[in-house]
Amino acid sequence: MSNGTPLGDFLRARREALKPQDVGLPEYGRRRVPGLRREEVALLAGVSSDYYIRLEQGRENSPSAQVLEAVAKALKLDTEAADHLNRLCLAASQRPRDWSEADVSQQLLQLMDGWEHTPAFVVGPALDIMAGNSLATALHSGFDRFDNLARMVFVDPAGREFYQEWERAAHSCVAEIRAAYGHDPESARIAELVAELSAQSEEFAGIWKMHEVKSKSQEGKHLKHPEVGDLHIKFAAFTVNGAPHQQLVVYQAEPVSPTAVAFEALRAMAAEPKQAQAPGPVADLAAKE
């Protein structure tokens, strides 16, 4: 994904995203590179320029917690980005060993299947759809495949119509994958997805280079289904106990709202007999019964 180190790439991207006035420094003359200079970050962090250069070049493998805190403050990182910075400095032996892929538990599949009025699905670190209930499948029926949220946003033509706040959805997807990458920089699946989407979407490649980091928020979404129209939903994401690489995503509608009515229409659609569909990585939960 890069010729540098994960730590160096992150520091460089966040440094280049800042302007001198953002951190209270004067700006003199024309700059040959975007953002702050390495020497300016070093000054703000209270470390030597040589030390910071070694850090950004990947030649300093064990920075102290105090140094990382100072660098995070100098680069104006929020809590999630600062945590990401710390994770990138962990040795492979220090990383969680349970971050690998695993099947969705039968108990969770049964739980989601029982939510007849609530779309619910499980995503992995690369935003692969690992399982979804019938209402979630109906909700995303306008896509050619309900298989990976990032691919659906950036590559599937239906994405720009379905996600009414497309820019927000795009940045959110990439920031979530970047956060997962911090937990497992050696992930073959994340590397594969990033390479695939970078080749197919210049927008994905550009946002990926920004190194934005953010886990799933609890904000609302404005979606538009091709058959039932506008949907204003609330959603929540939960880490699955025993499988921290999995996230359970649950969509909800306000009671007695147009979205709740639309969900009922989707539920009726999901209950109708359907012609055989092309096989995909995600099966309707009812088919697993």
Secondary structure, 3 states (H helix, E strand, C coil): CCCCCHHHHHHHHHHHCCCHHHHCCCCCCCCCCCCCCHHHHHHHHCCCHHHHHHHHCCCCCCCCHHHHHHHHHHCCCCHHHHHHHHHHCCCHHHCCCCCCCCCCCHHHHHHHHCCCCCCEEEECCCCEEEEECHHHHHHCCCCCCCCEHHHHHHCCCCHHHHECCHHHHHHHHHHHHHHHHHHCCCCHHHHHHHHHHHHHCHHHHHHHCCCCCCCCCCCCEEEEECCCEEEEEEEEEEEECCEEEEEEEEEECCCCCHHHHHHHHHHHHHHCCCCCCCCCCCCEHHHHC
